Amino acid sequence: SHKWRYYRAINIVQKLALVIVATFLSKPPYCLVAAILMLVIYAAWMVVAVWQRPYFDPASNAINVAASLGCLVSTILILLARYDALGGLGEEAIVWILVS
């Protein structure tokens, strides 16, 4: 569609932003800032995926929304585990969340 001709470019910029945040802000004392920025990026991308539905195929749109939701939820779980909001699961829980 003519409306979504730049979707791939925007997707690459989104991924580049995530890489920059993860690379340069993942060290203390910026870990919380990095996590919040990633949450904002993932949430914005999910809003775009749900609201605009850039693919012709409904199944592709559903997969895109599910992937965005998975990224958002895993980031939230990592934040909660890191700051002991899940009952003291600690570093090992973060590894399991990342693996699953």
DAJOWO-V617231 format. One record per run of one state. SS is the DSSP state (H for helix, E for strand, C for the rest). FROM is the first residue (numbers start at 1). TO is the last residue. If there is no record, write none. Layout:
{{SS	FROM	TO} {SS	FROM	TO}}
//
This chain:
{{C	1	1} {H	2	4} {C	5	6} {H	7	24} {C	25	30} {H	31	52} {C	53	57} {H	58	82} {C	83	89} {H	90	99} {C	100	100}}
//
